[in-house]
Amino acid sequence: MIIQRRSLFIIFVLSLLLQLSAASSYAATIQCDKLPANKTPTTWSVRVKNTYPHSSSAFSQGLIYHDGHIFESTGHYGQSTVSKIHLKSGKNIKQIELDDTVFGEGLTAWQDQIIQLTWKSGQVYRYSLADLALEQTQSISGEGWGITHNHQHLITSDGTAQLSYRDPTSLAVQSTIDVTYLGRPLKNLNELEWVNNCLLANIWQSQYIAIIDPVSGQTTALIDLSRIIAHEQKTGTSEVANGIAWLADNQRLLITGKYWQRIYEIELIERSTAKP
């Protein structure tokens, strides 16, 4: 009888430990408008749910998901492109090569168009979402890095700690915010993605994606990609992480990087604090 009670007690303790372990490693939800003010930034690790093919020759600069396909912008002079790619197969449906004098950068979808930035030329290209036909060329001042939108404004980065909110038609800057981490400027903001009223930004040459309050500019959390980066860089050709797309249906992210072999579908696990 005593042995039976001890066995039941051990089973109960093990069950409790498993529940606590699961509770400390739950899938987190990105939701900036529900975070308390002045919350200490946390760090989220990631759980890989699926992987998809990615061209190891693609110097990824911008990534968008739309209707089962990836739209990707790549960089380098003489190698810059914008492509429509079937996510699951990796098949390139259509690719547009940019002029050799421009360096492709960030990418976003706005209404029925794809908008692509370039690095130092100031050129901004608008393509048809349906067939990638070039519809308009515009210009902005300064460098172009990442671009996304909040359904009202286009939002761009230029490698500094400042983000610009732009008129979606004219591209005129209407306001700016300065991004901070623990009160200090957070520079090298690169590829951008708008997710559930949050701004996500790859921090260039780091292992982190910053989750940013779009009103205050405060970094509310960091996503640590170090395990995925380490796995990718075993190939010897993969470079830094750069590329964020949002799967709204299952509330997961797609991430990739420059010359990576794969696109990773991930969910977030809240972990601890860390510094970028």
C-alpha positions in Angstrom: 0.0 0.0 0.0 2.8 2.4 0.9 4.6 1.5 -2.3 1.5 2.2 -4.3 1.1 5.6 -2.6 4.7 6.5 -3.3 4.2 5.5 -6.9 1.2 7.7 -7.2 3.0 10.6 -5.6 6.0 10.2 -8.0 3.6 10.1 -10.9 1.9 13.3 -9.6 5.2 15.1 -9.2 6.4 14.1 -12.7 3.1 15.3 -14.1 3.4 18.6 -12.3 6.9 19.1 -13.5 5.9 18.5 -17.1 3.1 21.0 -16.8 5.4 23.6 -15.4 8.0 22.9 -18.1 5.3 23.4 -20.8 4.1 26.6 -19.1 7.6 28.0 -19.2 8.0 27.3 -22.9 4.7 28.3 -24.4 4.3 29.7 -27.9 4.2 33.5 -27.6 2.0 35.8 -29.5 3.2 39.1 -31.0 0.8 41.8 -29.9 2.3 45.2 -29.2 -0.9 47.0 -28.3 -1.5 44.7 -25.4 1.9 45.1 -23.8 2.2 47.3 -20.6 4.1 50.6 -20.9 7.8 50.4 -19.9 7.8 46.6 -19.9 11.4 45.3 -19.6 12.3 43.7 -23.0 12.3 39.9 -23.0 14.0 37.6 -25.5 12.1 35.0 -27.4 13.7 31.8 -28.7 12.2 30.0 -31.7 10.7 26.7 -32.5 11.0 25.6 -36.1 7.7 24.2 -37.4 8.6 23.8 -41.1 11.3 24.5 -43.6 11.1 25.4 -47.3 13.7 25.7 -50.1 15.6 28.9 -50.5 18.1 29.7 -53.3 21.6 29.8 -51.9 22.5 32.3 -54.5 19.9 34.8 -53.2 21.4 37.8 -51.2 18.0 38.3 -49.5 17.0 41.9 -48.8 13.2 41.7 -48.5 10.6 39.0 -48.1 6.8 38.9 -48.4 4.3 36.1 -48.2 1.1 36.3 -50.3 -1.3 33.5 -51.3 1.1 30.6 -51.1 4.0 32.4 -52.7 7.1 34.4 -51.5 8.1 37.6 -53.1 11.8 38.3 -52.5 14.1 41.1 -53.2 17.9 40.4 -53.6 20.9 42.7 -53.6 24.4 43.3 -55.0 25.2 45.4 -58.1 24.6 43.3 -61.2 22.7 40.6 -59.3 19.7 42.5 -57.8 16.3 41.0 -58.6 12.7 40.8 -57.5 11.1 37.3 -57.7 7.8 35.5 -57.2 8.5 32.0 -55.7 6.3 29.1 -54.8 6.9 28.7 -51.1 6.6 24.9 -50.7 8.5 23.9 -53.8 10.9 26.8 -54.1 10.0 27.1 -57.8 10.8 30.5 -59.2 7.6 31.6 -61.0 8.9 34.9 -62.3 12.0 37.0 -61.8 12.8 40.6 -62.8 16.5 41.7 -63.0 17.3 45.2 -61.9 19.7 47.5 -63.7 23.3 46.9 -62.9 23.6 50.4 -61.4 21.2 49.7 -58.5 21.4 47.6 -55.4 18.0 46.0 -54.5 16.8 46.3 -50.9 13.5 46.0 -48.9 10.2 44.9 -50.3 6.5 45.2 -49.3 3.1 44.6 -50.8 0.8 47.6 -50.9 -2.8 47.1 -52.2 -2.2 45.5 -55.7 1.4 46.5 -56.0 4.9 45.3 -54.8 7.2 48.1 -53.8 10.9 47.7 -53.8 13.6 50.0 -52.4 17.2 50.3 -53.6 20.2 51.1 -51.4 22.0 54.3 -52.5 20.4 55.2 -55.8 17.2 56.5 -54.3 15.1 54.5 -56.8 11.8 53.0 -55.7 10.1 50.5 -58.0 6.4 49.7 -58.1 5.4 46.4 -59.7 2.1 44.7 -60.3 1.3 42.2 -57.7 -0.3 40.0 -60.3 2.6 39.7 -62.8 5.5 41.8 -61.5 5.2 44.2 -64.4 7.0 47.5 -63.6 4.3 50.2 -63.2 6.2 53.2 -61.8 9.6 54.4 -60.7 9.9 57.0 -57.9 12.7 58.4 -55.8 13.5 59.1 -52.2 16.4 60.8 -50.6 18.9 58.9 -48.4 19.5 55.2 -48.2 16.9 52.5 -48.6 17.1 49.4 -46.3 13.8 47.9 -45.2 10.1 48.7 -46.0 6.7 47.6 -44.7 3.3 49.3 -44.0 0.7 49.6 -41.2 -2.2 49.8 -43.7 -2.0 53.6 -43.6 1.6 54.5 -44.2 4.7 52.9 -45.7 7.4 52.6 -43.1 11.1 52.6 -44.2 14.5 52.1 -42.5 17.8 53.5 -43.6 20.3 51.7 -41.4 20.0 54.2 -38.6 17.9 54.1 -35.5 15.2 56.2 -37.2 12.1 54.9 -39.1 10.2 57.0 -41.5 6.4 56.9 -42.0 5.6 57.8 -45.6 2.6 58.7 -47.7 1.9 55.5 -49.6 1.4 57.3 -52.9 4.0 60.2 -53.0 6.5 58.6 -50.6 6.8 61.9 -48.8 7.9 61.5 -45.1 5.1 62.4 -42.8 6.6 61.5 -39.5 9.6 59.6 -38.0 10.3 57.6 -34.8 13.5 56.9 -33.1 13.9 53.2 -32.1 15.5 52.5 -28.7 16.5 49.5 -26.6 16.6 50.2 -22.8 16.7 54.0 -23.6 19.6 53.8 -26.1 19.3 54.2 -29.9 19.0 50.8 -31.7 20.8 51.2 -35.1 21.2 48.9 -38.1 17.5 48.4 -38.5 17.1 46.5 -41.7 14.3 44.3 -43.2 10.9 45.3 -41.7 7.6 43.5 -41.2 4.3 44.7 -39.7 2.8 42.1 -37.4 -0.2 42.5 -35.1 0.4 46.3 -34.5 4.1 45.7 -34.0 7.1 46.5 -36.1 9.7 43.8 -36.6 13.2 44.6 -37.8 16.2 42.5 -38.5 19.2 44.1 -36.7 21.9 43.9 -39.4 24.9 41.7 -38.5 23.2 40.5 -35.3 21.3 37.3 -34.3 18.2 39.3 -33.3 14.9 40.5 -34.7 13.7 43.5 -32.7 10.0 43.8 -31.9 9.2 47.5 -31.7 6.3 49.6 -30.4 5.4 51.6 -33.5 4.3 54.6 -31.4 7.0 55.0 -28.8 9.8 53.3 -30.7 10.7 51.2 -27.7 12.0 47.7 -28.3 9.6 45.5 -26.4 11.3 42.2 -27.1 14.0 40.4 -29.1 13.7 37.3 -31.2 16.9 35.2 -30.9 17.8 33.4 -34.2 21.2 32.2 -33.1 20.4 28.5 -33.3 19.0 28.8 -36.8 21.9 31.0 -37.9 24.5 28.5 -36.5 22.8 25.7 -38.4 22.7 27.7 -41.7 26.3 28.8 -41.4 27.5 25.2 -41.3 27.2 25.3 -45.1 30.0 27.9 -45.2 28.2 30.2 -47.7 25.3 31.5 -45.6 25.6 35.0 -44.2 23.5 37.1 -41.8 19.8 36.7 -41.2 17.7 39.0 -43.3 14.1 38.4 -44.3 10.8 38.4 -42.4 7.4 37.5 -43.6 4.2 36.9 -41.7 1.8 34.0 -42.0 -1.4 35.5 -40.6 -3.4 32.3 -40.7 -1.4 30.4 -38.2 0.3 33.4 -36.5 3.9 32.3 -37.4 6.9 33.9 -39.0 8.9 33.0 -42.1 12.6 34.0 -41.8 15.6 33.6 -44.0 18.9 35.2 -44.7 21.6 36.1 -47.3 22.6 33.0 -49.2 20.6 30.7 -46.9 19.6 27.3 -48.0 16.2 27.4 -46.4 13.2 29.5 -45.3 12.2 28.7 -41.8 8.6 28.8 -40.5 8.9 29.5 -36.8 6.8 30.1 -33.7 8.1 32.1 -30.7 9.0 30.8 -27.2 9.4 33.4 -24.4 12.6 32.9 -22.6 14.6 35.6 -20.8 16.3 39.0 -21.2 19.2 39.7 -23.5 21.0 42.5 -25.2 21.2 43.1 -29.0 
